[in-house]
Amino acid sequence: MNRPQVRPFPARCIASLFLLLALASGAGTAAGTKSTGSESVDPEDFIFASSFEAPPPSPFDLSSATPPDGSVLAAEAIPTISIRFSNDGLPSPQVRMLVDGADVTAAADIVGRTIRYVPSQAMIEGAHSISVRVGTAAANWSFRTASAPQISELNPSDEALLPSGVASRIGARLSDVGSGVDPATVRLELDGRDVTAEATVGADSVSLQPTQPHADGEHRVRLLVQDRSGNSVSASWRFTVTDPPQILDLAPVDTILPYASTPTITATFRDARQNLDFSSVRLVLDHEDVVEGVEVVSQSSREGRLSFTPAVPLAPGTHHLRVDVRNLLGEIATAVGEFSIAHRQQLSITDPSAGTVLLVPETEVRLRVASSRGYADEVSVNGVVATVQMVKEEEVTYAAPLLLAPGDNDINARAVFADGEILQATGRLNYDGPPTVTIASPSDWQTLGALAGGSGPVPGGSRDLAGSVERPVAITGQVSKPVVSVSINQQQAQLDADRRRFTFERFLLHEGTNLISATATDASGRSGTAQITVYLDQTAPLLSVEGPVADGVTSAATVDVRGVVNDAVEGGVNAPEPQVVVRNAANQQSVTALVTDRYYLGRELPLEIGANTITVTASDAQGNARSRELRVTRIAAGSSRVTLLGGDRQTGAVLAPLPQPLVVAAIDDQGLPLAGHSIHFDVLRGAGSISRSAGQQDRPDGVNAARNLLVETGADGRAEVWLTPGSEASQSGNMIRAWSTELAEDVMFTATGLRQVPAVVMVSGAAGSQYVQTQSQPVEPLTAVVLDAQRNAMTGTPVIFTIEDGDAVFSAASAANGVVSADGKVITVPADKNGLASVRPTTGNTPGNVRVRAHVQLDADTPISNAVFNLLVLERTNGPTGFSGVVLDHSGKPLQGVRLTISRTPLSTLSGSDGRFVFDDQVPPGKIDLDVDGRPLIVR
């Protein structure tokens, strides 16, 4: 070894320094060791020892070793094996740790001056040696892991009392966390006798089942067990076979008693063979001995009774009972049981009291919840969450707003607690609301005709479309409660004896639309109104015949009769098309025309040779009829003429060429073609155009598409044009005439344009904005019209009305053929022949704006809507009201001095200089008729 040159330093410093250098360089080869207890150091590590007569210090602090040398750990323990280097030691890469001879250095940690190793699992039960080395220096220590076997689940249990005549099993559960129980070492003794051979012994249990009952008296059991590592354990217990005293009729047990109960606890006890020790009677209530107040009565030396009544009410919850009694031999009997005291939980409706009659629809319901379990998690009234108003000890007062419907209203209060307990309380309030009026006859949107046999016009006899021809109708209905009066448009109706039904025998309807308002007033002056719209139609449809022409001549065997039919006075919605019948008096043949969009077409009416008198009769659903008559002469073949070859009665999309041309032929009296003849083609009806060739437009003026063309016949006598229908989608809405100045007979072509998909939904009429009172209906129904892109009415399209905002609902009576959603907020109505759909919602109790939107759903992602209705709902008030407005001329200029009068009342006023007029009060409820008389004015 190379020794460095050193100066005289204190011996300990030099030795320490050299030791560090030696450890750092790995110097020294052991030729022998010098031991000091459990540490050993190589002689060369004591290079200065001979000079200073003291060995270098050990690099280990053996006192820090864990587990400590010689310690014993539980077999299932996972020990931390560690040792700390001394102050003069320094951890080196040469440190090695061996556990039971196995090198675990790679799994160990060196933290600071400590090396530590923790096994991944419990070590094998037994002795374990540890060695930690640095170079040739080593620290050695040892410990053991051992656990004695466990004996559990003794049977019978220690100090058990067993009934006589029973062969009870004797045994125990065995376990060992280390090497395991050695069954060969198990020894079971009963009353000092080894009964192991009679028992069933396993690694986890021992069991002895006697063949005979145990003798009365005390029996002792001893069990010895070793594990495979030699650790042993024993257990001893005893049991007694006897008939102990009996405890009968322990009460109360398995019952729930009311809140704040003070139940009397009783029990009867007896012993059939021994006298009882009455001083041993013990009552335990809720795990505490009851000392005072327990009364024990001995009925004999072997029979007695216990009684105890608590001085104060027991707390809510479960209570546990135990009664013990011994006989003079010390045998004990025990009886246990439990009962419950109900918690204080009560929910009551405190205001308004049940049966209260209220005159307003809004009220506040107050509740009281009394509970010993704490506050309720949620309290509600008819689904409306109630809020806390006052807390007083265990009582909490809640309040919730409630909106009532007329008549009886059920009140359902509910309190939910954290443990799932639910309390409920019910009541009933009566809202004596304003009368609700229902008009039974006529029905809303009904159309009436002339009275048969009446003094008025016969069906179709009315020619005055201004509405001055009146027709009486009986109006009947009922009211939700007895009332003092019912008026129909300010005219008093007759009330029945119960004052709930009313009749107006002869209410006069005018021709066209009639708005009827029935207003009922109760004894408190409150009123309710119902609105309906009734149509009177005593006017026959307007009828014209466009073809064939009167006094026309044809050689054809049949003729198409076409024209326009217009039921000018009809129901506003859902009115059917008029019926048109064409009849030939010459042969009594008739055809029923196809009618759509005010056009009709009677196809192929048979003609006779000679004169044919044709009658066209149009009638509406009310029996109003109008007829037109014309003559057509059929001649035999033999004259030159224009005849139809093809292209008639085509159907196609609007604004697109038809797929086939309109073709005629010019023929002579022999039926041979006539070439070079000029054929005129004229568009007589519709906005369509014609052209000489497909796919091209003829523009005679260079701008507009042709509607009149002159076409020369070819060698085959044929002439043709191509028709592009206009925007109208109606039956036979396009009519084209082909004729020649040189030939007899004309040819008439008809074509029908098809509707497109819905493109727009609009408000129809003046119903877009209206005033309505609460619990009522608007005077004007909300009417929407559905059109395609060319403004053709979309018949049968489902129109969806949705209440988007405000207090209102739809019902089955809101629309004819309507389908109402479950919540009453949506109704779907099919559009009628004019594309119209009408609804009439009912407002609720809450004033404010009600917004209703009408739309058409093309598909799931394409709604079409531009129709929004706004109802300004005002709170219902009783009695008369005021009314104001302004009178303007056609240019918007105010008119002064116009007389305004409310019909059937004495109310009358004049418009001022700004055109405004005011009726301050006394305007009756319901619909009014306002007469505006400007005759005195001189308008320049």
Steps between C-alpha positions, in 0.01 A plus 500: 500500500634846418500710807474878464733737678322662790582759755458444871127534557307391797479124483120478472488752214771314308336166553161635388649660193680183398193294557306724261775476240521127541123461462495730200780310321382155601842431663560207727484126451388291794754249624310461826230678702465646842149468649323734742162352585291488177745717302822391321777705337799386280852551660608730221213729592698556820807630326562748779394269775851385584622855504220635719386178669131562416292340216314723254129549578241274339311655205169372646272616783378160611259653750297639208446156343135404434345270589709501818738211551318205655151647458195292417245625244159373406509242225289719271713809557693663213805641684712799405861376508747788538818625664659844520866567425697658783612859485843387385360261245415587144263300276702347222412331173646190668214487755321165495194378693427128543173367643507133590811476279328652197643824357217757500720803436335571167160527670628711789504880528783718639352820637750733663709274727241221520460189287149357509326195351127413520397153376210494253311249717506334840810288565498131571427434864822430692845650567648755261862626480605839368849602386603842367856534363726778378812348360598253770327690778167337596206544738303185583180454696190276500130486588216250487145500356252287684129503585316255713187340354163668565202329663163668440125441471484282810198274508323506737609849596672553829260501796218392273183355650367208297162339541481147633459209263697648214822353355667829414801506270838587651762662282693806388639674194883468451729730304866588465650778295840339480588139428147378561334282766642151539188278541711224653567719804135587572376368838138541619400422860147493648470491875866387520455214252686498167234481232721586204454160344122555498527845343539614142829686473612712206747776425232764567257345750436235761150367571354241733138393463396295807270208441322554832369814667729664750433432864357784703763708675820678410731372225854611426674497161876533431655528152876490419635589152849537340600636164759342276767733637447372851303798632228381735183641654224369723146606588272398786131572542199362677128467456212392719212271410189590692148635464541866600218727607259618230413860417159534340288777353770767463322812375495727306694316229505538119255787492498871421351722766377855454722802539555607866384163637586382854451126451473261797763229466389163640632144520400179678761248620478153654712191575339158503769335727681763702410799706574834345740761630275805472787729601675399176226641277661752267343730241727659238348772280712629214813334649460668838382334821169634622539551873207712608137434433526127424231307683563125556207299638550137616190299439667191651854388572529382142296764314499878483430807290693816404349839419654836415356825361743779397446829677541699177411422137756296317688653211401412145685208352579138588525389864665178621377288794676233704374318808718259709396275785683222691387209709662409827742265320633799304343393172408810303227574247517794262235646270564778249279703269456837342229746418481841332360839588369680194659826403293809519401553138191693412403699192190714516337765282441799724362756256264521321298248694338211318177590323580872474327677212722758328399774259844547345699242304832559676558402862784410732491163672674483838629175647644393835757221514573366848784246514749372753722385214598847390392708205338348194711490185209624287147620562258559214135574426359353179855474371591862584799521737411673828735743674579529871315778678572436868695253714398427860671212680391187316229678297561667163242709316507493119306688232438434132302697238212314339298581191144370522261387231131579529321252726652253744879479512680211671798607712780244527780597738815288519809504725804284418771425759861393454429143616237457228204554729213683326216680674185598315200716579197571286224755494255662263434864415223640289565784261169671436626655181318704242247301302632288217277515195463224244297555185344168406326602178593609243855369513810706438576547128165348400346608170121537481279535197149631439217370716289252312141617493585821679401853414850582380655419166496150366839332460688692238241771494721765654667728249605770748860427596514808727360302790164673550300178453463360852420152621395406856683230698446365851807541721520266800766426758582448862690678777725345766301656787168676557508851355272802500516566125634386164523734204565414137673796334334727764156338452357319801457123476240300692629310807355165615375449854843379621657812346773282348355459149403770258316538170469779245221383272540732202841651467527659156804407293606707202638357180866406535707500820329548840701545820289389797591586858309350794565681829374366835498710819478349850360649821842650586508692174768282349462402138618227269491500122504242223567584137400313187499578130196396294460538126170555319486397138169557320668594173539258213849457352592726215518297178634558150540266200812551294462209265347385283379834370128556488339396172821331397518228234705184528525163337644338815297235683589650841586840632694628803314767695723737694481829678529684832297440816548729796319452831536865587328457838636198683638392834825670586686172561451141389228589250457226237516564127163559326360213300451548124275267298475522118186355340397454136123524461518334156603162637460550877871427543693682772852521640629636829776749442834500676525820706818646645622852556174649363534326163288211388527250217220263397659245273351327195132588524329286227335699218219407265486583127322829481427751776619428855380714792766490771428614857784567741393515868728605787389441861674558830486300826199705620288412195538836330496434123551694178467373142614603156358368169648485151435323170748300296423347162663181394527445125579182313847457354548646154621856549852635504611566854777524762518191720700412812774242465685512837636693797172582673452482880869480583632552851842641579709728715427869481739716296640192320417372149249217483641167381276478190403755236145619440416346156208562262430388143323684218291253296251528215151356480651163404731498800810566292772737627505859384848642454592866509211616718563761770408386851473759778611394852387741777559478877157585639558428871805491723832681484668237281666536161526294181780432252535327163776263615598329823767666711477837325301813574320698229517871576303692234588837653851394587422517873191313608433131446229432244139450602363508144660313209403430137622158383476359145389137462746265342447244227332275760262780594649523851583810700641510853628726774674441833343638817686630803238542781499816706537524876140403577453150646132429443280250322495583128650836587660522156272515194621527137276539194596367155292636208500596135312768312458261209384189687209415726531402864751610757714282724545584871795367697521507881800438722549489877804637684613318814569662836853510633612446860398749771717808487338755730265512800336839560243657729165520323265784577518737797559240775873561535458726806202497735399594852369212710400476864619227734308171493354581161547456125584751228205633301677435172644152452872484426510417129809413297524440127747261338622573146758361264764714332250608232241596764276201434302387804635174650198281570520245782840610628535443879544839667657494846396773745730532803450718809857626539441739788227596743220331691267330251409150380331323213219250540302271273252785449774737384484384137306271274694178436783619724741269683608641838823416684490358852600833659252699290774723360496366143216427258528369144228596252471403132472791256170521311449542123611863525816412696344640820529356852332666800527448877361670806712456820370556852693740723586420861497709816825685436490834316771580249593421143418165342706424191381231261698389195361306205740295290520213254761229541632388160733250666674456835744783428293739288229702676323772300345782695435869475166507682516636855190596697512720809219507754520776758325337796347744747387406847131425513298781656138504598229717352514758218819640355625784277576508129693741277636533148564732205315566172707559186417546135651300216813713502557472877366848578302528829126560457317726744131483578440132415215355708591171671231293671517166680201303377227400745629751757439875551875562464591749226783750442670716235857484379718798588725717286770232518251235397503340844191381686454372855230307684611556858299221661178301485618304196344155558723191510520269200483577131361839402376635167637849434303711252709767329291774335686754291205624297505853645857550380589688187822350372686698238 
